[in-house]
Amino acid sequence: MRRFLTRTILFILPIILLMLAADFWLTKQFRQFDKGNYAVWNDLIDGRVNADIVIYGSSRADVHFN
């Protein structure tokens, strides 16, 4: 059982590290966009939106809320 757990961890660990590195790189790249949906998300994350409630979504969000 110990050998199984060791092999499982050694198999999963590089995958997790690769996913974390990809997430870091993609996040860094998306933060550079200044147009489109990514610009809106960057404004939300940086706190540059002056609103109490923000509804962000598809056209359904525009129709369902007044």
C-alpha positions as CSV (number, residue, x, y, z in Angstrom):
1,M,0.0,0.0,0.0
2,R,2.8,2.4,0.8
3,R,4.4,1.8,-2.6
4,F,1.1,2.5,-4.3
5,L,0.7,5.8,-2.5
6,T,4.3,6.8,-3.2
7,R,3.9,6.1,-6.9
8,T,0.5,7.9,-7.0
9,I,2.0,11.0,-5.4
10,L,5.0,11.0,-7.7
11,F,2.6,10.7,-10.7
12,I,0.2,13.5,-9.5
13,L,2.8,16.0,-8.2
14,P,4.4,17.0,-11.5
15,I,0.9,17.4,-13.0
16,I,-0.1,19.7,-10.2
17,L,3.1,21.7,-10.5
18,L,2.6,22.1,-14.2
19,M,-1.0,23.2,-13.7
20,L,0.1,25.8,-11.1
21,A,2.8,27.1,-13.4
22,A,0.4,27.3,-16.3
23,D,-2.2,29.2,-14.2
24,F,0.5,31.7,-13.0
25,W,1.6,32.3,-16.6
26,L,-1.9,32.6,-18.1
27,T,-3.0,34.9,-15.3
28,K,0.0,37.1,-16.0
29,Q,-0.8,37.2,-19.7
30,F,-4.5,38.0,-19.2
31,R,-3.8,40.8,-16.9
32,Q,-2.1,42.7,-19.8
33,F,-5.2,42.9,-21.9
34,D,-6.9,46.3,-21.9
35,K,-9.9,45.5,-24.1
36,G,-12.9,43.2,-24.0
37,N,-14.0,41.0,-21.2
38,Y,-10.5,40.6,-19.7
39,A,-10.3,44.4,-19.2
40,V,-13.6,44.3,-17.3
41,W,-12.4,41.4,-15.1
42,N,-9.1,43.3,-14.4
43,D,-11.1,46.4,-13.4
44,L,-13.2,44.3,-11.0
45,I,-10.2,42.6,-9.5
46,D,-8.3,45.8,-9.1
47,G,-11.2,47.6,-7.5
48,R,-11.6,50.2,-10.1
49,V,-15.4,49.7,-10.4
50,N,-17.4,52.2,-8.4
51,A,-20.5,50.1,-7.7
52,D,-22.2,48.4,-4.8
53,I,-23.5,45.5,-6.9
54,V,-22.0,44.3,-10.2
55,I,-23.9,41.9,-12.4
56,Y,-21.6,40.4,-15.0
57,G,-22.8,37.7,-17.3
58,S,-24.6,36.9,-20.5
59,S,-27.5,38.7,-22.1
60,R,-29.8,36.9,-19.6
61,A,-28.3,38.9,-16.7
62,D,-29.3,42.1,-18.6
63,V,-32.9,40.9,-19.0
64,H,-33.4,39.3,-15.5
65,F,-32.3,42.2,-13.4
66,N,-33.5,45.8,-13.4
